[in-house]
Amino acid sequence: MFFNSLQFAYFLPVVFLAYWFIPNKSKTSQNIVLTVASYYFYSCWDWRFMFLLLFSTLLVYFSGLKLEESKAEFSRKFWLWMTVIISLAFLGIFKYYDFFAVSFAELASGFGLHLDPLLLKLILPVGISFYTFHGLSYIIDIYFKRIEAEKNFIDYFLFVSYFPLLVAGPIERATHLLPQLKVKREFDFEKAKEGIYQIIWGLVKKVVVADTCAMYANAVFDNYNSMNSLSLVLGAVYFAFQIYGDFSGYSDIALGTSKLFGIDLLKNFDFPYFSRDIAEFWRKWHISLTTWFRDYIYIPLGGSRGSKLFQIRNVFIIFLVSGFWHGANWTFIAWGLINALYFIPLLVLNRSRNNLEAFKISFNLESLRILFNILITFTITCLAWIFFRAKTIHDAIAYIQRMVTDLHFAPQYFSFERYNYEIIIMILLFVMVEWNNRYKIEPLSGKYSWLKVSLSIMAIVALGIFTDYKNFIYFQF
């Protein structure tokens, strides 16, 4: 069930009404409604994977109870590592087994050995990376005594399966979400209105921006050998806005939907394309995943303590793991490595935390420097996105080589006979709206909100929200 589908447009009001108007409303009844709705939501993808979600939830729930009951350190480590290993094993089998099998066979062929690997060809369960990470953070936090194990199984089941975040995040923490699930929620009209605005803006990002950019980006990347330098540059820019509009749009819809039920989720994007360096970009892009890696991998490895060489090692590990998390392809690992190489100079020069404060733009040299830094950061981010989007590393390198050597900058038409100027104007308008509202949750509230909402809905419907359900990119992760 896609957020940008007619099915979800029916599903959400039904759940909303059942949630707020259920007889003898209590915290437990509210959580039961949301849990049942969440499992139905997940079953719409493939009902068989509900059992995998259920097994993962039961494993972590009972392991958490046993871990907390255990007094001996050996017993506590047993429950921790058993849960971690089993959880990662399921993730590895579904997501990475075929990749490793094929890669090993290709490596062996380089030494003259012919291997015929056994491939499982399993369908990747949607959202498995996200709900696995929910469970891992929960069990790790119990081990380090940051939280107590949740005794109420309904509350914990909802924590893992809550449908707004189930398939593509944000990756929630038990310390943030569980306390909200343990109390009865009261309807807040202002929060609900804010949620509706955020849902609409998320759909604008997805349907108007991302899906439109996808048509052009796909045309360029699928035919890069026949494209000139201008089209290849624009193709990289189109994909940058496609993935941003797609994923941040999903996050906006998820956060807005959750507000309708009186529950706040973690902010996942903070206008990352207005970052002044790559370190700031990673503080603003997919925030819940970045902070997860920071808290559960980077800091335990030693973080920024120790020698520079030690810190550089940790940065490479965290970015390579981040790349590998995104998919079983060498292109994602290359993408992670490139971002690590971008980050290392800032770390060596002690400038990785230089741009923590907000900024204002006026007519002076400092503002010009800020805008230049934003442009440079966006440019190198687009170069890295080429590896993320390409099918192979060879394709990514060939794409960049042609982009910098063709040197023809005449506009090109695409097969679907739409011209570049339309999408460029759309992107510029989108950037202007984001820039002018970069300190707000969404740009639709405030003065003339009724007009902005009306225009947004017209744009969404005009571009076929109910006729062409395009998948969200991060569903594959």
JORA-V964266 format. One line per field, one symbol per residue. psi: psi as a letter, one per 40 degrees, with the letter a starting at -180 (. if undefined). burial: # if it has 16 or more other C-alpha atoms within 10 Angstrom, else .. Layout:
# JORA-V964266
psi = ???
burial = ???
This chain:
# JORA-V964266
psi = hidfiddddddddddddddeehifhidddddddddddddddddddhddeddddddddddddddddddddhdhdddddddddddddddddddddddeddddddddddddddeehhigihhdfihhhheddddddddddddddddefdiihhdhddddddddehddedefaihiidddddddeeihhihhddddddddddddddddddddcddddddddddddefddeiiddddddddddddddddddddddddddddddddefhhihhdiggdefieiddddeeehfdddddddddeddddeebeiaiddddddddddddddddddeigidddddddddddddddddddefeefdgdiiiihagidddddddddddddddddddddddddididddddddddddeddfhfhiiiidefiiddddddddddddddddefeeidiediahfddddddddddddddefdeeghhihdede.
burial = #####.....#...##.###.....#.###############......##..#..##.##########.......#..##..##..##.###.#########..##.................####################....###...#####################..##.###..#.....##.########################.###..#..####################################.###########################.###..##..#.#.......##############################.###.##....#.................##.#######.#############.##..##.##...................#...#..##..#......#####......##..##.##....#...##.#.####
